[in-house]
Amino acid sequence: MIHYTAMQGGPNPAIKRLCDPETEVSCHYVIGESGDITRLVPDDRRAWHAGAGQWGGSDDVNSRSLGIELSNDGHSPFPAPQMDALEALLHDRMARYGIPPQGVIGHSDCAPGRKIDPGKRFDWQRLARRGLAVWPRSVPADPEAFRRHARTFGYTSSVDNETLLAAFRLRFRPGAQGPLDATDAGLAADLAHRFPA
């Protein structure tokens, strides 16, 4: 699961916070803007990075995921060295643990309405082109089936339709506005067909 730190000043303030027991939050890896990777929790240990959320029917996402924090204030672009380091880390961990591309998600995917990271500036298409995430194709679909298709793909949080659409668009149609449309429906239908959770 990919996050951003939502902090300024590079990775060190975030690492300090993630190592403070009083914050009750942690992650497996922090990647700095220059591409430096710091491991905070061993892969075989649970980190408290996801909080309350659901994905693919699981409501214990912390026990089933590796948390990767990208040092980013939530508004800035993600630098190339940081993305390169993320890709290398994902490639290694996906191969090591048999994680398929559809298993790489953002915090906003499992916690719609509560979290927005890694945010609209994160380049999901770049990861998908490298086989490290998925990207949908647009196919004809009935907008009435959007929620069912999004759920089949993995969006199983109990949120209203508007919140679900906002989370889906944050990842697959950043900047899109207005009511649910045929494009949203087609993208969700393709994801459900090719990558059911």
KAKAHU-V127479 format. One record per pair of residues at least 24 apart in sequence whose C-alpha atoms are under 10 Angstrom apart, sorted by the first residue. I is the first residue (numbers start at 1). J is the second residue. D is the distance in whole Angstrom. If there is no record, write none. Layout:
i=[I | I]
j=[J | J]
d=[D | D]
This chain:
i=[1 | 1 | 1 | 1 | 1 | 1 | 1 | 1 | 1 | 1 | 1 | 1 | 1 | 1 | 1 | 1 | 1 | 1 | 1 | 1 | 1 | 2 | 2 | 2 | 2 | 2 | 2 | 2 | 2 | 2 | 2 | 2 | 2 | 2 | 2 | 2 | 2 | 2 | 2 | 2 | 3 | 3 | 3 | 3 | 3 | 3 | 3 | 3 | 3 | 3 | 3 | 3 | 3 | 3 | 3 | 3 | 3 | 3 | 3 | 3 | 3 | 4 | 4 | 4 | 4 | 4 | 4 | 4 | 4 | 4 | 4 | 4 | 4 | 4 | 4 | 4 | 4 | 4 | 5 | 5 | 5 | 5 | 5 | 5 | 5 | 5 | 5 | 5 | 5 | 6 | 6 | 6 | 6 | 6 | 6 | 6 | 6 | 6 | 6 | 7 | 7 | 7 | 7 | 7 | 8 | 8 | 8 | 8 | 9 | 9 | 9 | 10 | 10 | 10 | 10 | 10 | 11 | 11 | 11 | 11 | 11 | 11 | 11 | 12 | 12 | 13 | 14 | 14 | 14 | 14 | 15 | 15 | 15 | 15 | 18 | 18 | 18 | 18 | 24 | 24 | 24 | 25 | 25 | 25 | 26 | 26 | 26 | 26 | 27 | 27 | 27 | 27 | 27 | 27 | 28 | 28 | 28 | 28 | 28 | 29 | 29 | 29 | 29 | 29 | 29 | 29 | 30 | 30 | 30 | 30 | 30 | 30 | 31 | 31 | 31 | 31 | 31 | 31 | 31 | 31 | 31 | 31 | 31 | 32 | 32 | 32 | 32 | 32 | 32 | 32 | 32 | 32 | 32 | 32 | 33 | 33 | 33 | 33 | 33 | 33 | 33 | 33 | 33 | 33 | 33 | 34 | 34 | 34 | 34 | 34 | 34 | 34 | 34 | 34 | 35 | 35 | 35 | 35 | 35 | 35 | 35 | 35 | 35 | 35 | 36 | 36 | 36 | 36 | 37 | 37 | 37 | 37 | 37 | 37 | 37 | 38 | 38 | 39 | 41 | 41 | 42 | 43 | 43 | 49 | 50 | 50 | 50 | 50 | 50 | 50 | 51 | 51 | 51 | 51 | 51 | 52 | 52 | 52 | 52 | 53 | 53 | 53 | 53 | 53 | 53 | 53 | 53 | 53 | 53 | 53 | 53 | 54 | 54 | 54 | 54 | 54 | 54 | 54 | 54 | 54 | 55 | 55 | 55 | 55 | 55 | 55 | 55 | 55 | 55 | 55 | 55 | 55 | 56 | 56 | 56 | 56 | 56 | 56 | 56 | 56 | 56 | 56 | 56 | 57 | 57 | 57 | 57 | 57 | 57 | 57 | 58 | 58 | 58 | 58 | 59 | 59 | 59 | 61 | 65 | 65 | 65 | 65 | 66 | 66 | 67 | 67 | 68 | 68 | 69 | 69 | 69 | 70 | 70 | 72 | 72 | 74 | 74 | 74 | 74 | 74 | 74 | 74 | 75 | 75 | 75 | 75 | 75 | 76 | 76 | 76 | 77 | 77 | 77 | 77 | 78 | 78 | 78 | 78 | 83 | 83 | 83 | 83 | 86 | 86 | 87 | 87 | 87 | 87 | 87 | 88 | 90 | 90 | 90 | 90 | 91 | 91 | 91 | 94 | 99 | 100 | 100 | 100 | 100 | 100 | 101 | 101 | 101 | 101 | 101 | 101 | 101 | 101 | 101 | 102 | 102 | 102 | 102 | 102 | 102 | 102 | 102 | 102 | 102 | 102 | 102 | 102 | 103 | 103 | 103 | 103 | 103 | 103 | 104 | 104 | 104 | 104 | 105 | 105 | 105 | 105 | 106 | 106 | 107 | 108 | 108 | 108 | 108 | 108 | 109 | 109 | 109 | 109 | 109 | 109 | 109 | 109 | 109 | 110 | 110 | 110 | 110 | 110 | 111 | 111 | 111 | 111 | 111 | 111 | 111 | 111 | 112 | 112 | 112 | 112 | 112 | 112 | 112 | 112 | 112 | 112 | 112 | 112 | 112 | 113 | 113 | 113 | 113 | 113 | 113 | 113 | 113 | 113 | 114 | 114 | 115 | 116 | 116 | 116 | 116 | 117 | 117 | 118 | 118 | 119 | 119 | 119 | 119 | 120 | 120 | 120 | 120 | 120 | 120 | 120 | 121 | 121 | 121 | 122 | 122 | 122 | 123 | 123 | 124 | 124 | 125 | 125 | 134 | 134 | 134 | 134 | 135 | 135 | 135 | 135 | 135 | 136 | 136 | 136 | 136 | 136 | 136 | 136 | 136 | 136 | 136 | 137 | 137 | 137 | 137 | 137 | 137 | 137 | 137 | 138 | 138 | 138 | 138 | 138 | 138 | 138 | 138 | 138 | 138 | 139 | 139 | 139 | 139 | 139 | 139 | 139 | 139 | 139 | 139 | 140 | 140 | 140 | 140 | 140 | 140 | 140 | 141 | 141 | 141 | 141 | 141 | 141 | 141 | 141 | 141 | 141 | 142 | 142 | 142 | 142 | 142 | 142 | 142 | 143 | 143 | 143 | 143 | 143 | 143 | 143 | 143 | 143 | 144 | 144 | 144 | 144 | 145 | 145 | 145 | 145 | 146 | 146 | 146 | 146 | 146 | 146 | 146 | 146 | 146 | 146 | 147 | 147 | 147 | 148 | 148 | 148 | 148 | 149 | 149 | 149 | 149 | 149 | 149 | 149 | 149 | 149 | 149 | 150 | 150 | 150 | 150 | 150 | 150 | 150 | 150 | 150 | 150 | 151 | 151 | 151 | 151 | 152 | 152 | 152 | 152 | 152 | 152 | 152 | 152 | 153 | 153 | 153 | 153 | 153 | 153 | 153 | 153 | 153 | 153 | 154 | 154 | 154 | 154 | 154 | 155 | 156]
j=[27 | 49 | 50 | 61 | 62 | 64 | 65 | 66 | 67 | 68 | 69 | 103 | 104 | 105 | 106 | 107 | 108 | 109 | 110 | 117 | 118 | 29 | 49 | 50 | 66 | 67 | 68 | 69 | 70 | 86 | 104 | 105 | 106 | 107 | 108 | 109 | 117 | 118 | 119 | 122 | 27 | 30 | 49 | 50 | 67 | 68 | 69 | 70 | 71 | 72 | 74 | 105 | 106 | 107 | 108 | 115 | 116 | 117 | 118 | 119 | 122 | 30 | 31 | 68 | 69 | 70 | 71 | 72 | 73 | 74 | 78 | 106 | 107 | 116 | 117 | 118 | 119 | 122 | 30 | 31 | 68 | 69 | 70 | 71 | 72 | 73 | 74 | 117 | 118 | 69 | 70 | 71 | 72 | 73 | 74 | 75 | 76 | 117 | 118 | 70 | 71 | 72 | 73 | 74 | 71 | 72 | 73 | 74 | 71 | 72 | 73 | 34 | 70 | 71 | 72 | 73 | 36 | 37 | 38 | 69 | 70 | 71 | 72 | 38 | 71 | 71 | 69 | 70 | 71 | 72 | 39 | 40 | 69 | 71 | 47 | 48 | 49 | 69 | 48 | 49 | 51 | 49 | 50 | 51 | 50 | 67 | 68 | 69 | 62 | 65 | 66 | 67 | 68 | 69 | 65 | 66 | 67 | 68 | 69 | 66 | 67 | 68 | 69 | 70 | 86 | 89 | 67 | 68 | 69 | 70 | 71 | 86 | 68 | 69 | 70 | 71 | 72 | 81 | 82 | 83 | 85 | 86 | 89 | 69 | 70 | 71 | 72 | 78 | 79 | 81 | 82 | 83 | 85 | 86 | 70 | 71 | 72 | 77 | 78 | 79 | 80 | 81 | 82 | 83 | 85 | 71 | 78 | 79 | 80 | 81 | 82 | 83 | 84 | 85 | 70 | 71 | 79 | 80 | 81 | 82 | 83 | 84 | 85 | 86 | 81 | 82 | 85 | 86 | 68 | 69 | 70 | 82 | 85 | 86 | 89 | 68 | 69 | 68 | 66 | 67 | 66 | 67 | 93 | 107 | 106 | 107 | 108 | 110 | 111 | 115 | 107 | 110 | 111 | 114 | 115 | 110 | 111 | 114 | 157 | 107 | 108 | 109 | 110 | 111 | 112 | 114 | 115 | 155 | 156 | 157 | 158 | 109 | 110 | 111 | 112 | 154 | 155 | 156 | 157 | 158 | 103 | 105 | 109 | 110 | 111 | 151 | 153 | 154 | 155 | 156 | 157 | 197 | 103 | 110 | 151 | 152 | 153 | 154 | 155 | 156 | 157 | 196 | 197 | 151 | 152 | 154 | 155 | 156 | 157 | 197 | 110 | 154 | 156 | 157 | 110 | 156 | 157 | 110 | 99 | 103 | 104 | 105 | 93 | 104 | 106 | 107 | 106 | 107 | 107 | 117 | 118 | 117 | 118 | 117 | 118 | 116 | 117 | 118 | 119 | 120 | 121 | 122 | 118 | 119 | 120 | 121 | 122 | 119 | 121 | 122 | 120 | 121 | 122 | 123 | 118 | 121 | 122 | 123 | 122 | 123 | 126 | 127 | 127 | 132 | 126 | 127 | 130 | 131 | 132 | 132 | 127 | 131 | 132 | 133 | 130 | 131 | 132 | 132 | 132 | 131 | 132 | 133 | 134 | 195 | 127 | 128 | 130 | 131 | 132 | 133 | 134 | 135 | 195 | 128 | 131 | 132 | 133 | 134 | 135 | 153 | 154 | 191 | 194 | 195 | 196 | 197 | 132 | 133 | 134 | 154 | 195 | 197 | 128 | 132 | 133 | 134 | 133 | 134 | 154 | 171 | 167 | 171 | 167 | 166 | 167 | 168 | 170 | 171 | 154 | 155 | 156 | 157 | 164 | 167 | 168 | 170 | 171 | 154 | 155 | 156 | 157 | 167 | 155 | 156 | 157 | 158 | 159 | 163 | 164 | 167 | 155 | 156 | 157 | 158 | 159 | 160 | 163 | 164 | 165 | 166 | 167 | 168 | 170 | 157 | 159 | 160 | 162 | 163 | 164 | 165 | 166 | 167 | 163 | 167 | 167 | 166 | 167 | 170 | 171 | 170 | 171 | 170 | 171 | 167 | 170 | 171 | 174 | 169 | 170 | 171 | 172 | 173 | 174 | 175 | 170 | 171 | 174 | 170 | 171 | 174 | 171 | 172 | 171 | 172 | 171 | 172 | 172 | 191 | 194 | 195 | 171 | 172 | 187 | 190 | 191 | 172 | 186 | 187 | 188 | 189 | 190 | 191 | 192 | 194 | 195 | 183 | 186 | 187 | 188 | 189 | 190 | 191 | 194 | 182 | 183 | 184 | 185 | 186 | 187 | 188 | 189 | 190 | 191 | 182 | 183 | 184 | 185 | 186 | 187 | 188 | 189 | 190 | 191 | 182 | 183 | 185 | 186 | 187 | 189 | 190 | 181 | 182 | 183 | 184 | 185 | 186 | 187 | 188 | 189 | 190 | 181 | 182 | 183 | 184 | 185 | 186 | 189 | 180 | 181 | 182 | 183 | 184 | 185 | 186 | 188 | 189 | 180 | 181 | 182 | 185 | 185 | 186 | 188 | 189 | 180 | 181 | 182 | 184 | 185 | 186 | 187 | 188 | 189 | 192 | 185 | 188 | 189 | 185 | 188 | 189 | 192 | 185 | 186 | 187 | 188 | 189 | 190 | 191 | 192 | 193 | 196 | 184 | 185 | 187 | 188 | 189 | 190 | 191 | 192 | 196 | 197 | 188 | 192 | 196 | 197 | 188 | 189 | 191 | 192 | 193 | 195 | 196 | 197 | 188 | 189 | 190 | 191 | 192 | 193 | 194 | 195 | 196 | 197 | 191 | 192 | 195 | 196 | 197 | 197 | 197]
d=[10 | 9 | 8 | 9 | 9 | 10 | 6 | 6 | 5 | 6 | 9 | 8 | 6 | 5 | 5 | 6 | 10 | 9 | 9 | 10 | 9 | 10 | 10 | 10 | 9 | 6 | 5 | 6 | 7 | 9 | 8 | 6 | 5 | 6 | 9 | 10 | 8 | 6 | 10 | 10 | 9 | 9 | 9 | 9 | 7 | 6 | 5 | 6 | 9 | 9 | 10 | 9 | 6 | 6 | 8 | 9 | 9 | 5 | 5 | 8 | 10 | 9 | 9 | 8 | 5 | 5 | 6 | 6 | 7 | 7 | 10 | 9 | 9 | 9 | 6 | 5 | 8 | 10 | 9 | 10 | 10 | 6 | 6 | 5 | 6 | 7 | 8 | 8 | 9 | 10 | 9 | 7 | 6 | 4 | 5 | 8 | 10 | 8 | 9 | 10 | 7 | 6 | 5 | 8 | 8 | 7 | 5 | 9 | 9 | 9 | 9 | 9 | 10 | 6 | 8 | 9 | 9 | 9 | 9 | 9 | 8 | 5 | 8 | 10 | 9 | 9 | 9 | 10 | 7 | 10 | 10 | 8 | 9 | 9 | 10 | 9 | 9 | 10 | 7 | 9 | 10 | 6 | 9 | 8 | 9 | 8 | 10 | 9 | 9 | 10 | 7 | 5 | 6 | 7 | 9 | 6 | 5 | 6 | 8 | 8 | 6 | 5 | 6 | 8 | 10 | 9 | 9 | 6 | 5 | 6 | 7 | 10 | 7 | 6 | 5 | 6 | 9 | 10 | 6 | 9 | 7 | 7 | 10 | 9 | 6 | 5 | 8 | 10 | 9 | 9 | 6 | 10 | 9 | 10 | 8 | 6 | 8 | 10 | 7 | 6 | 8 | 7 | 5 | 9 | 9 | 10 | 10 | 7 | 8 | 5 | 6 | 9 | 10 | 9 | 10 | 10 | 8 | 8 | 5 | 4 | 7 | 7 | 5 | 8 | 9 | 8 | 7 | 10 | 10 | 10 | 9 | 9 | 7 | 9 | 9 | 10 | 10 | 9 | 9 | 9 | 9 | 9 | 9 | 9 | 10 | 7 | 10 | 8 | 8 | 10 | 9 | 9 | 8 | 10 | 10 | 8 | 7 | 9 | 10 | 9 | 9 | 9 | 5 | 5 | 8 | 9 | 10 | 10 | 9 | 7 | 9 | 8 | 5 | 7 | 9 | 8 | 7 | 6 | 5 | 8 | 10 | 9 | 7 | 5 | 8 | 9 | 9 | 5 | 6 | 6 | 7 | 8 | 10 | 9 | 7 | 8 | 7 | 4 | 6 | 6 | 9 | 9 | 5 | 9 | 9 | 7 | 8 | 6 | 8 | 8 | 9 | 9 | 8 | 9 | 9 | 9 | 8 | 8 | 10 | 9 | 9 | 10 | 9 | 10 | 10 | 9 | 10 | 10 | 10 | 10 | 9 | 10 | 8 | 10 | 9 | 9 | 7 | 7 | 7 | 9 | 8 | 9 | 10 | 8 | 9 | 7 | 10 | 10 | 8 | 10 | 10 | 6 | 7 | 9 | 10 | 7 | 7 | 8 | 9 | 9 | 9 | 9 | 9 | 10 | 9 | 7 | 8 | 10 | 7 | 10 | 9 | 10 | 7 | 9 | 9 | 9 | 7 | 8 | 9 | 9 | 8 | 8 | 9 | 10 | 9 | 8 | 10 | 6 | 5 | 4 | 6 | 10 | 9 | 9 | 9 | 8 | 6 | 6 | 9 | 9 | 9 | 9 | 10 | 7 | 9 | 8 | 9 | 7 | 9 | 9 | 9 | 9 | 10 | 7 | 6 | 8 | 8 | 9 | 10 | 9 | 10 | 8 | 10 | 10 | 6 | 9 | 8 | 8 | 8 | 7 | 9 | 9 | 9 | 6 | 7 | 9 | 8 | 8 | 7 | 8 | 7 | 9 | 9 | 10 | 7 | 10 | 9 | 10 | 10 | 8 | 9 | 10 | 7 | 9 | 7 | 10 | 6 | 6 | 9 | 8 | 5 | 9 | 10 | 10 | 8 | 9 | 9 | 6 | 8 | 10 | 8 | 7 | 9 | 10 | 9 | 10 | 8 | 8 | 9 | 9 | 10 | 9 | 9 | 10 | 7 | 8 | 9 | 9 | 6 | 7 | 9 | 9 | 5 | 8 | 9 | 9 | 8 | 10 | 8 | 10 | 9 | 10 | 7 | 8 | 10 | 9 | 10 | 8 | 10 | 8 | 9 | 7 | 9 | 9 | 8 | 8 | 9 | 5 | 7 | 9 | 6 | 6 | 9 | 9 | 10 | 10 | 8 | 6 | 9 | 9 | 6 | 8 | 10 | 9 | 7 | 8 | 8 | 5 | 5 | 8 | 8 | 7 | 9 | 9 | 8 | 10 | 8 | 5 | 7 | 9 | 7 | 6 | 10 | 7 | 8 | 8 | 5 | 9 | 8 | 9 | 10 | 7 | 8 | 9 | 6 | 5 | 8 | 9 | 6 | 9 | 9 | 7 | 10 | 10 | 6 | 8 | 9 | 7 | 6 | 6 | 9 | 8 | 5 | 8 | 9 | 9 | 9 | 10 | 10 | 8 | 7 | 9 | 9 | 8 | 8 | 9 | 9 | 7 | 5 | 8 | 9 | 6 | 7 | 10 | 9 | 8 | 10 | 10 | 9 | 9 | 9 | 8 | 9 | 9 | 5 | 5 | 8 | 8 | 5 | 8 | 9 | 10 | 9 | 9 | 5 | 7 | 10 | 8 | 7 | 9 | 10 | 9 | 8 | 9 | 8 | 9 | 9 | 8 | 5 | 8 | 8 | 5 | 6 | 8 | 9 | 9 | 6 | 5 | 8 | 9 | 6 | 5 | 5 | 9 | 8 | 9 | 7 | 5 | 9 | 10]
